[in-house]
């Protein structure tokens, strides 16, 4: 989330701790599935796999080449992973979506192009369908088809034959343009799908349905005569109805909710892609228009006030006028004093606050400084040359301090709600469960030696790990919403099932926490046959 986050966007974490490209997060969110690191195939993984096989003697001393050994390994990997269940049915999938990323002609993707060309033949014509995505630019008001013609010609020369062409464009393609693409790319008009810009990305599936994508998939993959179990069919129909009801509405009439995202990578919004998606999911559930105010945390610091007063005052105006303040994850000391100042404002002025990973640690440091009187409180990550009692955040003892790659506390872990926490707003959103499971990615934790002192002053550690030593959730009792979580709940947020910490935060910011919580309690009560617990609009029991 530091160097990589600034250059390529966030690192997405899966249940098994796999650190993967953010596209895997999009698949999980849209399809409501759970993937593993095996679903992320990279050149490095394939080459490592082939080299290890060669070292074991699997190739009997033959010369190992890109074709067929690398390309066969790619096909074998795809066929093996495609059979692994990815949802709660625990059944082998009928269809596997393979995303071949990059641009046609890139040298990095050529082994994969060759492998998929061979896989088309191996799978059989009725078991393989290629959808080619191409951009149709608008130049001086004219939609240009030449880039699409060129890329289709190139991919055909490599052996991949597109069955559908998905045309990305700013507006609907003119009929003559669709005809031209179909003519020069050797497909039927029905095989040209227009994926124009939509008011919301969540409306794209509805756009695809309107253009007959589902019948085209059924026909190509010979699913027309397939028998779908009634329970699964009913579930799918209900999900689709919910999706359309949530995403295709009169959003322009919704009230606005403004969230100040106080971070250190705000120049590249993809650094916080899952955070953004979680806020969007929650805003849709709350029937609010989401407006994210991007605040560079460095602009809130004293140094900026002295060097650039305009940036300083603009940043503080954004924080002070926002409906809610969010401090997401991150690494390093840069900008952390600005985050601490934002957390202090939220605590003292009763502004809803959500701290994620580093954001939770920031809230602990702020509380220690300004409530507990530990004026030098800091994190071991920020400053090591202070006394131990000032290290409110410490390096986890089991983590490797020298090897950085893939050595954090990663993947899904349990969090146990502590006794006497039924007053908790976030626990209510989780349906008053005794334990929850969320995904983690961190090296530092709250110093266990300081927990009692913090708790005595009013900082409630309502969630701990299964050892009872690692602090997972903090919450202030007499506050509209002041919550920090050590895990990254954004990794498990879904369009139809928003992350609970984010949902509570947005609902509190929008003034409808009681309504949202009561709705969840009512649904849980109906499912379990018990009475629900009611809250008022402010979220109080």
N, C-alpha and C positions, 0 to 999 in steps of 0.2 A: 504494500500500500504506500510505500515511500517512492523509491526510484521507479519501480514497475508501474505503480499507480499513476504517477505523473506522465509516463510515456504511453502506456497502453490501456489504462483503466484499472479497475479493481481486480484483485485476485479473489476468485469465488471458491468457497470451501464446501466440500461435500460431506455427507454423513461419515464416511470412512476416513476423513481427514485429507482427502485429495485436494490439492491446490490447483485449480484449473482456470481456463479462460472464462470470461464473464458470459459467453454465449451459452455455456452449460446451465447457468442460472436462468436464462431466458427459457430454455426448454423445460426446466423443472417448474417454473412459475406458470407457463402456459398450459402444459400438459398434465400438471399435478402428478408428477412422477418423482421417484427418488433414484438418482444415478450414483455411480461409483467412479473412482479414478480410472477404471477400466474403460469407461465410456469416452475418455479423452485420449485419443490416439495422436501421438506426435512422432516426428521423424526420429528424435532422440530415443524414444522408447522402442521403436521398431529396430533401429540399428543396434541398440544394446541387446535386444532379444536375439537377433540373428547372430551377433558376435558371440554371445554366451552359448548358443547352440553349436556354433562352429568349434568353440573351445572344448565342448563336451564330446565332439566327434560325431555329431548327428549327421553331418554332411559327408562323412567317410573320406575326408581329405580332398574333396572336390573343390574347385575354385568357386568361391562365393561371390555372386554378382548381384547387381541391383535387380536385373531380370534373369532368372525367375525368383531368386531367394527373398529379396526385400518385398517384391510385389506379392508373392505367395504368403509371406508373413502378414502383410496387411489384410489380405482376404481372409486368412484363417482367423485373425484377431476379430474382424468384423462379424464373421459367422458365429464365432464362439460367444461374443458379448451380446449379439442380437437375440440370443435364446434366454438370456437372464431376465427373470421377472423384475419389473420396475414399479409396480403399484401394489395396492393392498389386495388385489385378487390373487397374487402369487402365481399367476399363470404365465406361460411362455407367450411373449408378444406375437401378434400376427404380422405387424409391420414394424420395421426399424428405419428410422430417419437417419441418414448419413449426411452430415454437412461437410462438403469439400470446400474449405475456406480458401481465401486468397483470390488472385486474379488469373484468368487464363493466360498461360505463357510464363508464369512465375516459375523459376527453376526449382524453388523449394517444393512445389506441389506436383512436379512431374511424376515421381514414383507413385503418388496416390492416384493421379489420373490414369496411369498405366494399369494400376491395380484394379480400379473400378471398371475400366474397360474389360479386363479379364473377368471380373466378378459378374458383369452383365451376362456374359456367355455361360459362366458357371451356374448362375442362379436360374437361367432360362428366361425367355422373353416375357412370360406372364408373371414373373416374380421380381421384376426390376423395372423401376420407372425413374427417369431422370427429369428433374425440374431445374431448368437453367434460369438464373436470375441475372437480368441485365438492366442497365440504366438507360432510359431514353431522355436525353437532355433537351431542354427548351432553350433555343438560341434565337434571340431577336424575334420571339413569338412563334418560332417554327419548331415542331417536334422532329428531332433528327433520328433516323433509324440506322445510319451507317455504323455507329459503335456496336449496336446489337448484331447487325449482319456480320461484322468482322469477328466478334467474339464467338458467334455460332459457327462460323467457318473454321475458326481455329480449334474449337473443341471437337468439331466433327473430324478434323484432320488427325486429332489425337485418338480417335476411336469412340468417343462418347456421343451418342445420338440423342438430343433432347426430345422428350415426349411432350413437355409443356415448356412454354417460355413465359416467365413471370417478369413483366416489365414494370420497373420502378419509375415513377414519374410524379411530377408536381400536380398534374390535373389529368382528367380523363383523356385517354388517347382518342384522337379523331378516327372515325371508321376507316378513312383512307390510309391512315398510318398503320392500323391493325392489319388491314389487307396487305400492305406493303411488307410488313414483317413476316406475315404468314407466307407470302409468295416467295420472298428471297431466302427465307430460312427453312423452306420445304416442310411446313406444317399446316394443318387446317386452321381456319380462323378461330374455331372453338378452343384450340390449343394455345392461344395467346391470352394470358391472364393479365389484367391491368391492376397493378397494385399502386394506386395513387395515394398521395398524402391524405391522411384523415385527421379529423379534429383530435382524435385520441388513438394511440397505437392499439388499444384494446378493441377498437372497432374493425380492425383489419380482418379478423376471422369472419365477421358478418359480411364484409365486402367480398371475400373469397367465396362464401356460400352463395351469394347473389349471382355470381358468375358461373355457377355450376361446377365448382371444383370437386365436390363430393361425388357426383355421378361419373366424372372423368376418372377419378381414382378407382371407383368401383369397377368401371369397365376395363381399365388397363390392367388392374391386378386381379381380375376375375372374382370379385367379391359379390357380384349381383345375386348369386345363389347361396351365399354364405348364411348359415344359421346363427343368429345372435341370441344367447340366452335371454329370456324375457326380463329378468331382474337387471341384467347389464344394460339392456336396451332402455328400460325405464330410467335407470340411473343416468345414462347418457343424455336422454331427452330432458330430464330435469336439470342437469348441469348446463345444457345449452340454453334452456329457458332462463336460468339464473344469470348466465353470462350476458345474454342480450338485455335482460332487464337492468343489469348493473351498468353496462357500458354504453347502451344506446338510449339515452334519456335527454331530458331538457337541462343539461349541465349548465347552460348559459344562465339559467335562472337560479342556480344555487348560490348561497352566500359564500363569500371567500374566506378562507382560513390562511393566514400568513405565518409561515414557519421560517425562522432565521436559522440557517444551517451554518454554524460557526466551525470552520475547518481550516486545514492548512494546505489542501490540494484543490482549492476552489477554482483554479484556472482551468482544470480539466474535469468537467462534471462527471465523466465516466468513472472517475476515481471513486465515486459514491453511487454507482449505478443501482446496486441493490437497495441502498438506503432510499434513493429516489423512488424506486418501484414500490417499496414498502409504504412510503408516504402516500403514493398514488392509490394503492389498494385501500388504505385506511380512509383516505378522503372520499373515495367513491362509496365506501360503506357508510360514511357519515353524511353523505349527500352534500358535500362541500366542494367548491373549486379550490384546488391547491395552488398556492403561490409561494414558491420557495425563494427566499431572499438569501443570496450567497454572500457570506461575510467572511473575509479573510481574517483569521484570528490575530494575525500580526498587526492589523490595522486598529485593533482595540488596545494596543499596548502603548506605554508612555513614550517609547522611542518614536513611534509614528506621530504622536501628538506634537513632538518637537520638530520632526523632520517634514511632516506633511499634515498639517492640521485639518485640511479639507477631508482627506481620507479618514482620519481619526473620527471626526464628527459625523461623517456620513455613516461609518460603520456602527457607531454608538446609537445613532438615530434608528438604524435598522433593528438593532437588538432591543432597544427600549420600546419600540412601537409594535414589535412582532407579537402575534398571539401565542407563540410557543418558541422555545429555544432548544435546538438539537446540537449536541456536540458528539460527532461520530468518532470512529476509530482512527488510529494513526500511529506514527512512530517518531521518536526523537523529541528534542526540547523546543525546536522552533515553533513559535506561536502559542506555546502552552500557557504563558502568562495571560494572553488575551482570552483563552478558553476559561481559565480560572476566574477572570473578571466577569465573563458572561454568566458563569455558573453562580457567582455571588449575586449578580443582579437578579437572576431568576429566583434564587432562594429568598432573598430579602423582599422582593416585590411581588411574590406569589404568582410569577409567570410560569406556566407549565414548562417543565424541563425533562429532557430525556438524554441520558449519557450512555453511549455505547462503547464498551471496552475502555479505550483511553478516556472517553467521556465520563465513564463511571469513576475512574481513578482521579480525574480532574475534580469531580464533585467531592470526593473524599479529602483531597488535599485542601480544597477551598474551605470545607467544613472544619478541618483541623486547624487551619490558620485563623479563621475569623470567628469560630465558635469555641473551640477548645483552647485557643491561645497559644498554639504551637506555631509561632510566627515564621519559623524557618522550614516548615513542613514542605516536603518535596518528594520526588520519586527517585529511586536509585538510577533509573534510566536518564534522568535529567542532570543529577548532580551526585557524585559519589563521595565528595570531600566534605560530608557533614556527619554529625553524630548519628548513631543508629536510631535514636528516638525521633529524629526528624525524617527518617525514611518511612513515610506512610505507605509507599508503594515499593515493593522489593522484587528482585529477580527470583523466579520460582526455582527452588533448589534442584529439581530434577532436569532442568533445561541445560543443554550444552551451550556454554558461553562462547565457544570458539567457532563451531560449525553452525553457520547461520541458516542455510537452506533446508527447509522442511523440518526444522527441529522445534518448532513452537508446540504449544498444547493445541492440538488440532482435532477437528471433527466433533461428532455429537457426544455430549456428556450429560449426565443427570444433574439436576438441581433440585434440592429438597427444601420445601418451605418449612420454616421453623415454627415451633409451637407458639400459640398466642398471637398469631398474625392474621386472624380472621378479619381484622379491620382493614387489611391491605387492599388498595384499589386494584393493583396489578394481579394479586392472587384471585380476586373476584373475576377478573377477565379470563383467567385461566380455568374458571369454573371451580375454584376452591379445591383444585387437585393438591395432593400432598407432594407430588413430584412432577417435574416436567423434564423434557430433553431438548436441548438447543445446541447449535453448532458454535465451536470456539475457534479462536485464532489469536493467541497472545503468549507473551513471555513473562509478563509482570503480573503481580497480584497485590491485593491489600495486605499489608504487614499484619500477620496474625497476632503479634504482640501488642498492637495498638487498637485492636477491635473493641475490647472492653471499655477503654477510655472514650472512644468515639460513641459507643452505644450509650454510655452513661450520660452523654451530653445531648442525646436525642437522634443520632444517626442510626436508623434501624437496619440491621443486616437480616433481612427477612428470608433470604435464600442462600443456602450454602451447598457445597458439593457433597458427595456421598461420604467423604471422610469427616465432614464438619469443620475442616480447617480452612478451606478456600472460600472466600466470600464471592457470591455470585450475583446477589440483588440487594440494592439499598433502596430505601424509601423513607421520605419524611412524612410523619403522621398528619400534621396540621398544615397541609399544603394542597392546593388543587391537584397537582401532579408533579412530584419531584422524585424521579426514578432513575436509577443507574443500573445497568446490567453488564456483567463481565463478558457474557457471550455476545454473539452477533445474531440477533433474532431476524435480521433482514434476509438471511440465507434461507429461511424456511417460510417466508411470507408468500402467499399465493393470491391470485386475483380474487378468488371467491372465499378465501380464508386468510384475511390479513394477519400479520404478526401481532400478537397481543400487546407487547410493549409499545409498538408503533400505533396500534389502533387506540389504545388508551390515551397516548400522548396527543394524537390528533383530535380525539373526541374531547379531551379536556381543553385543548386549545380552542375548539369550536363551541364549547359550552354545552355539549350533549353527552358527557360521559355517563351520566345516570341512565339515559335512554339506551345507549349502546350496551352498557353492562346488564341492564335489566333484560334486554333482548337476548343476550347470551345466556343469562341465568334461566330465562323462560324456556329457551330451546333445550338446555341441559335438563331442566326439570321435566319437560315433556318426554325427553328420551329416557330418563331414568325413573320417571314416575314419582318424583318428590317435589316438595314445595320450593319455589325459588326465593331468592333474597332480593328485596327491592332497595334501590338507591334513589335519592332525589336527583334533580338535574345537575347539581354540582358534583355528584359522585359520592355523596355521603350516605352512610347506612342509616 
